[in-house]
Structure formats: C-alpha cells, structure tokens
Amino acid sequence: MKDVRSKLLVVALGAAFSMAAQAGHAPAQDVPYPGMLTLKVDLTDAPKKIFRVHETIPAKPGAFTLYYPQWIPGEHSPSGPIDNLAGLIITANGKRVPWRRDLRDMYSLHMTVPEGASALELEFQFLSPGEGGMFGASASSTPNLVDVEFNQVAFYPAGYYTRQIQIKPTVTLPMGWQFATAMDVQARNGASTTFKPVSFNNFVDSPLIAGEHFNRVDLDPKGDVPVHLNVVADEADQVKLTDAQLKQHRELVDQAGLLFGAHHYQHYDFLLTLSDHTGHFGLEHHQSSDDRLPADMLTDDKSYALMASLMPHEYVHSWCGKFRRPAKLWAPDFNTVEEDDLLWVYEGLTDYWAGVLTTRSGMWTAEQYRDSMADIAAAMSARTGRAWRSLQDTADAAPLTYYGGGGWGNYRRGTDFYPEGQLLWLDVDTQIRELSRGKHSLDDFARAFFGMDNGSYVTKTYTFDDVVNTLNQVQPYDWKTFLRTRLDYTGDQLPEHGIERGGWKLVYTDAPNAETKAAESLRHNVNLAYSLGLSASKSGNIYDVQWDGPAFKAGLVPGLDIVAVNGKDYSPDALKDAVKAAKTSKAPVELLVKNVDVYTTVKVDYHGGLKYPHLVRADGKDLLTVITTPRK
C-alpha cells in the first residue's frame, strides 16, 4: 500500500509541476481569497537569531502553489531572503504533505492538498542573518532587540491579489520587551499579541520592532492623526531624544504637511532601531518606516548630522513611492516582476525632498544642506562611468546596481538615481522658479501630484507622461525634453545645473567641508577621489580608484592594500600629508602596496594638492536658501 500511494502521489505532483512550469507565474485574481490565513511568530529566540513560525493557510484539495515573497516593495529587486528560511514542514490533517520547489522560480513551492483537507499547516524557522547582506537579508536581531519584516516569515497562496488575502498575525516576544508596529492590536495574552486581521499587502507593509530598551514619543500632539517615533536600542541611554531633537522631528511632520497638503496614513510610526550589530538602512511603508542606524545616532552630534536625513527620506516615501507609485512598480502580488525605470522619481525626488525637509525642520542648518549638496555634486561630477552609462540606465538596472560587487564605483556607477536624482530635481525646482519669476516652485508640484485623497493609502500609479503633464500644469515648459536630455545623457559633463541656477557654484579647496570632515572622522577612511584619485579604508584597503585618474595611471586598482606611504606606515593622515607635501615637490607620492601576497612600489605623479568640494555664492538670487527656508 505504501508503494502504491507513493506512485500515485508522484503522478499527481508531476502533473501539478508540469502545469505550473507551462503556465509560469499564474495571473492573479482580484477576488477575495476563501478563508483567512493565521500566523504565529515566536520571537523568544530572537536573541539567538531564530524566528519560529507556524502558519495556517486555508486550501482546497488538489494542486496548490505557495509563494514566498520575492519582490519586496522599496527594495526594487527580487531580494526576499528565502535563503534564510529552514526547517519547512507542511502537513494537512496531521500528515506530511510533500512539496517541491519550482525549477524556474525558486520562490514557488508546488504540492497537492490531499482529499478531505481544508488547510495546510506550515512549520519553519527564519534564521536571522549575521553581519553583511542588505535589507531583510541583513542582521536584524541582537540580545536586546529585534526588527521583523513580515515578508521574512510568511508564505501566501498563488493566484490572488495579495490585497485580497486576509491574515491574522500573532507575535510572541521575550518577556518584558516592548514593541511598535503600524498594525492594530486585537488582544494580548502575556508576552503574545494578536493583531487585527489585515490584508497580506498591509501585513508585509507593517514591520515590527521590539526590544528591552524602548521609547515612544508623540510627534504631532496637536494633530488629528497620530504620528509617533518609536526607538529600540541595545542600551537604555541610546533611545532618548534631546528636547532639540524632539522639536526638530515635530517640525518635520509639520513641514511635510505644509509641503504636500495631505497625508496618506491613518496613523504613522517611525520605527527606529539603533544598534551597531544590525544592518543600517531605511525601508518605506505607508504607515511606518523601518529605520536602522548606528547606536550613537541620537547621542553623537556628528552621527546625528550625517544620518538625520534618513527618517525624512522614508517619511516622504509615504507620499512618493507608497501612495503615488510608478505604474510598473505596482504589482498584484509580491512575486510579479517589477520594472524600475522611474526610480529617479520614486527615489530621486524623495531624496530631494528629504534634504529640503531635513533643513526646513532644523535638523540641518542651511550650511549643512549646502555641504551635502557639494559632496553630491562633486561625486556625480566625478562619475567617469557617465561616459558610457546614463542616469536612466542606473534606474533601469536597479536589481543589478543595488547588489553589484565592490570597486570601480565611479566607473561602473551604482544607485545614482538617489544622489543625482537630487541634482535633477533641484534643476527642475530652480527652473520653475526662474521661469515663473518666483511665483511657482516644486512645492506646487508636490501639492498637485501628491496632495489628493487626504487620509487614503490606496496606491495611485503614474507614468512619465503624468509627471510631465503635472509639471506643465505648474509651469508650462518643454519638460519632456528637459528631463530626457538629462536622463539619457552620456558624456563627461554633469548635465544638471540647479546649483548654478540657484546662485551657487561648486569649488574645491584643500580643507574638507564639515560633512566630509565628520564622515572621515566617524568612518576613519580617506576620500581623495578629487585629487590623488582613490579612496581607502583605515587599514589601507583601496575601495575605489578614479578611472583614468592619477592613481589609476600609476597602476592602482580597487582591492589592493596600501602598506606604506613615502617609506612610512600607512594611515589616512599619512596619505593626506604625502599629497600635501607633493604639491610643493617634484617627487611623486610613493606607495608600497600589497596585492594578495605580492608587494609593489607604486609612484603616483600627482602635485595638485588636496581637493575637497564646497559651494560658494555666485551670481543670481540665492534660491538654495529660499528652497530650504521653513514654510509658514
């Protein structure tokens, strides 16, 4: 009997796999999924980096496919961390259900639900990663805290829009830990919390942070819609905001409201994780943001200044990216391929507003904003890869540019739609102000494009033509040509001119600006991209070399290790001192470098001294100050 049953099962599974392979990704139905998924996530072993999961999925007998979320909104690539899932056992009516992974789609599991069964029971573990990785594939727990992206710990049935699948989640935490999430609580039982049923869309869109050391502050105490900042950290003194920081974050909420003229959440929670032992990034959601930064972000002035724009960036995404989203970045489920061609709006415009709102809120001074723009303008001006690769292509190829290998960043280009996107939208903003003689600005575009449907967080999609048409409503002009000229440009010049039109110009001196100085102090690296033509770590590892620059022509490449400078032990300061000395000498900068186990002496014939970027006033009205002045 056992052999007969096995043969019949093989036939049934074979038929299911064949149909799935022929059909590919099954088209989703925009109808309610029959039944509600339930999920129990036990995080009591989160300090050991183990998340234990039990999931129940209603299912009818017959061929059945489960998806593990692959395309995670905001990550812009097929990055769902399925490699960290282990121990998966599926049962129905108490008996094991064999499953097999699709050979063409590693995120799809095929099986046959046996007769008489009405649900599948899944048991598995998510093994939270250690150091390295990005987003959900980075470290997300320590002995004192945990940060959960729920796409990590749930499967869903194929064939339905994820907004039409309902799920009821329960989370169990270590005793004494407090938590925050955008989901609403239904019931509590000791260390376990059950949340109100939500769509699978909103479930994935609502991460959770929890920890032993927790702080929650109200960012809009007089507002009609709650906005809170929730902080977890490894140490108790790392979760407290100063009075000035609290005031600035409250100003951020006020200034964003004045800018967009509407909000797209029922309530909003910043979820801030501060640790030196987790990944560091931000990920946007409609009603929250997953913000992960180093432990001293709130306690060290330099760290605060360098990282202050992250939470404004993710907050702006509630409007730009979550509510208004490029049509090709909308998908019916989390396993449909997304297309990233408009990331220069989704991310670039968001990054632009992040810098502006960071300054309007008081987190940055006007000078700090200019330092940031000087660093961006210098870096983008030095993108030697612009000779062959356009800004548009960095967006098109985002699944590659996010996860590309190290080295040659200036020549290969990376996610430049963020920093050069800032320059692009500054170019647009200053052009509108110039054409309208100050009557209109990109603020008017923000209100027209994002300011409808107050309170709604149902996504509204847009196309390139929608962006152009709205710009024309604000200020008539040939915006299509304006944008395409910059997006499609290849050559050796920076195609954006917003800094100059804004009354400033980029210059280089031998002294670093405050942002550059703070970054080198905290990261202990050295950036000589605009002089010697290389950047290196504290230990001497070269992580970038300017293509065709002085260091390149001398034979240096990324990955080599600088051992000595002019006959003395390497250090970042020793390298800078050598560059300074070479300015008044005919002798080259002499470096002893190591390539695996081979040592070589390299002579870099450069005598131009140190060069660091700054913005200085030029002709015309100071539009940068006007743009960053708080709105009333």
ABEGO torsion letter per residue (X at the ends): XAAAAAAAAAAAAAAAAAAAAAAEBBBBBBBBBBEBBBBBBBAAAAAAGBBBBBBBBBBBBEBBBBBBBABBBGAGBBABBAAABBGBBBBBGGBBBBBBBBAABAABBBBBBBBGBABBBBBBBBBBBBBEEBEAABBABBAABBBBBAAAABBBBBGBBAAABBBBBBBBBBBGBBBBBABBBABBBEABBBBBBBBAAAAAABBBBBBABBBBBBABAABABBBBBBBBBABAAAABBBAAAAAAAAAAAAAAAAAAGBBBBABBBBBBBBBAABBBBBBBBAABBBBBBBAAAAABAAAAAAAAAAAAAAAAAAABGAABBBAAABBABAABBBBAAAAAAAAAAAAAAAAAAAAAAGABBAAAAAAAAAAAAAAAAABAAAAABBAAAAAAAAAAAAABBBEGAAAAEBBAAAAAAAAAAAAAAAAAAAAAGGABBAAAAAAAAAABGBGBABBBBBBAAAAAAAAAAABBBBAAAAAAAAAABBEABBABAAAAAAGBBBBBBABBBAAAAAAAAAAGBBBAAABAGBBBBAAGBBABBBBGBAAAAAGBBBGBBBABBGGBBBBAAAAAAAAAAAAABABBBBBBBBBGABBBBBBBBBAAEBBBBBBBBBBEBBAAAAAABBBX
